[in-house]
């Protein structure tokens, strides 16, 4: 197992900064997920780690070795791409063996490694098939197997499940998680899918325009987002956000006092503009809660075992997720409610406003640059 250290890594294309200045410590044996919207620099960062793209500045260390100028093939890394990149005219066995033959691995050793990888990935009965005779999930397992036989120090994954349908993505997430538990190698995984990030990661790095917004365990990012960007990105369905103003220790919405703050947010000041954020699953329908307010149903989405209720609150559309199967006619008046510990506040710069320490919630994790 090997850890990695990125020190003041920068990447420019002409004069455009894709990665302005990024430092990151990746622990030995951990499953780290880089997540963020398209164009945030996550795949570029992975390619620089792999040695496929050069750095404009900074350094990359694997354990104590500086590999910044080292060729990709000499870094001891293996990468699984979004496309399977299998040779169509070769069998599974030949695809797995190809890279090992190129580095003149003894035939007996090649056979042993292929046998071990096939056992781990349940490819035993497919070794003599061509890729065209495999399903998408099976092809991706072969692509992962090609990495396993290389016995790398670190596995790199660049959105490996994006070409699979929803059911196969769930299955492959489980298989990759089990693979990490078995091999215990360091794994760095890039995705734009925050569900993949939440279910796979030991730690998540949320990227925004080439900068780190927050690093933490999935539950930390979900419960305690350090910025409005992270709160918006992590969680399905997306968090509810309502502009508000502090007036007399009350949150005022559209000029009307709505929710008393009490002593929960001691650092807010009179007249401050804030964003009130509440997760849809923490809103309650027609229940006794600390705070309640009337809304009008816009529409509902029945999702089998749960329902998303979209409702109008003034000019805002709020989402409430219920574990019940519900159906409402448009414009039905209902009550939404929430408890005091459920809310998050963010200042005008989009940074989390800390709540009282005794709450045990709403305490932001590491926010880079603060």
ABEGO torsion letter per residue (X at the ends): XBBBBBBGBBBBBEABBABABBBBBBBBGBBBBBBEBBGAGAAAAAAAAAGABBBABEBBBBEABBAAABBAAAAGBBBBBABAGBBAABBAAAAAAAAAAAAGBBAAAAAAAAAAAAAAAGAAAAAABBAAABBAAAAAAAAAAAAAAAGBABBBBBGAAAABBAAAAAAAAAAAAAAAAAAGBBBBBBBABAAAAAAABABBBBBBGGBBABBEBAAAAAABBABAAAAAABEOBBBBBBBBBBBGGBBBBGGBBABBAEAABAABBBGBBBBBBBBAAABBBGBBBABBBBBBBABBBBAGABBBBBBBBEABBBBBBBABBBBBBBGBBBBBBBBAAABBBBBAAGBBBBBBAAAGBGBBBBBBGX
